[in-house]
Amino acid sequence: MKLNWSDVTPEAVFLNRRAFLAGAGAVAAAPALAAADKPNSFEDITNYNNFYEFGTGKTDPAKNAGALTTTPWAVQIDGLVDRPGSWSVADLAPDSAVQERLYRLRCVEAWSMVIPWMGVPLADVLSRAGVQPGAKFVAFETLLRPEEMKGQRRATLDWPYREGLRLDEAMHPLTLLATGLYGKPLPNQNGAPIRLVVPWKYGFKSIKSIVRITLTDRQPVSTWQQMQPSEYGFYANVNPTVDHPRWSQATERRIGAGLFGGRQETLMFNGYADQVASLYAGMDLARDY
Ligand code: MTE
């Protein structure tokens, strides 16, 4: 099931996107109608969020994330790389390299959305930093700034928020460093100015407002895994056959579908099995959840 952004993007937004990309000279012709999924509205995507740094309620990020200063911003790339250093967002995702990707997002809490992201493949960034042969994993960290992130003043999670991927997952062409959505720069509540998007994994893997990317030979421990290892694993691949200990993962509630929209079946690897199942060949996905 291939999704194309322009299939269903309202014209105003599409024109906006053209303006956003104009400097890049990267405006492609609109692909033919083929999508099975419709993107959620900008309203839904930016008002129903998980970003515990700004509170645990779904509308807290939209209310509180405006306080975060996102310029200037530096991302440290370190560990097992040839060229460690500090990168600006423009270095990481120059306009000329930004692509649009319409991806499903499936939260471990069993709700989902479809989001038209803008961003660059993480693989391109890592290749530019020069991954050394000993590197096996990539670790990510969110900004620690309790003055501006009021949720960090409480010990809801062990701050800063941390995530990790196996190197082959990080290098997979679907894995994106997103800097925008709906043709606009990323709103703060969605992880400005730069966040990870790994569409075949539960949403908590897609860490927001990244300040550090570390190449390492050790499997990183992610924040949710550390909080509750029996409920949140390192892999966190979307899997309708492996339930969360406290709820089923077989179905999901699509945000924006309305009160009578009903639930829909959750797809293996969130519908990306064709592209990613081979990464996990031979693994017991009930054990490595
Ligand atoms: N990143 C940080 N730093 N803090 C968070 O609380 N929540 C995660 C993920 N990234 C989170 C985070 C979860 S649980 C989900 S479902 C997605 O962000 C939600 O992304 P969205 O709000 O852009 O839809």
Boltz pocket constraint, residues with backbone or C-beta under 6 A from the ligand:
constraints:
  - pocket:
      binder: B
      contacts: [[A, 45], [A, 48], [A, 49], [A, 50], [A, 51], [A, 52], [A, 53], [A, 105], [A, 106], [A, 107], [A, 108], [A, 142], [A, 161], [A, 189], [A, 190], [A, 191], [A, 202], [A, 203], [A, 204], [A, 205], [A, 206], [A, 207], [A, 208], [A, 209]]
      max_distance: 6.0
